[in-house]
Amino acid sequence: MSTLTQNSMTNHHAPGLINQIGETLHVWHERYRTRRELTNWSARDLQDVGLSWSDVAYEADKPFWRA
């Protein structure tokens, strides 16, 4: 016969999993935000960093979960 204790029933992976989910959501939000911001750049700004409008369109069309 086994005895269950509060400690043995605790999910020790939950804090790590919650942190991973939080980090993933943060990365997705940053991708979404920066891609939208990129669409507002001027032609001069894009030229300064070596991007074209087609580069911006390609990046902006990506879903937030894709790097």
C-alpha positions in Angstrom: 0.0 0.0 0.0 1.4 3.4 -0.9 0.9 6.7 0.9 0.4 9.8 -1.2 1.8 13.0 0.2 1.1 16.6 -0.8 4.7 16.8 -2.1 4.4 13.7 -4.3 1.2 15.0 -5.9 2.7 18.4 -6.8 3.5 19.0 -10.5 7.2 20.1 -10.4 7.2 20.9 -14.1 4.5 23.5 -14.0 6.6 26.6 -13.2 9.0 25.8 -16.1 6.2 25.1 -18.5 4.4 28.3 -17.5 7.6 30.3 -18.0 8.1 28.7 -21.5 4.6 29.5 -22.5 5.1 33.1 -21.3 8.3 33.5 -23.2 6.8 32.0 -26.3 3.8 34.5 -26.1 6.3 37.3 -25.6 8.3 36.4 -28.7 5.1 36.1 -30.7 3.9 39.5 -29.6 7.3 41.1 -30.4 7.3 39.6 -33.9 3.8 40.9 -34.5 4.6 44.3 -33.2 7.9 44.7 -35.0 6.5 43.5 -38.3 3.7 46.0 -38.1 6.1 48.7 -37.2 8.3 47.9 -40.2 5.3 48.6 -42.5 5.3 52.2 -41.3 9.0 52.9 -42.2 9.8 55.4 -44.9 11.6 54.5 -48.1 14.7 56.3 -46.7 14.6 54.2 -43.5 14.3 51.0 -45.5 17.2 52.1 -47.8 19.3 52.8 -44.7 19.0 49.3 -43.5 19.1 47.7 -46.9 15.5 46.5 -47.2 13.1 46.9 -50.1 9.3 47.2 -50.0 9.1 43.6 -51.2 11.2 42.5 -48.2 8.8 44.4 -45.9 5.8 42.8 -47.6 7.3 39.3 -47.3 8.1 39.8 -43.6 4.7 41.5 -42.8 2.8 38.6 -44.4 4.4 36.0 -42.2 2.3 34.7 -39.3 3.5 35.7 -35.8 4.5 32.2 -34.9 6.9 31.9 -37.9 10.5 33.2 -37.4 
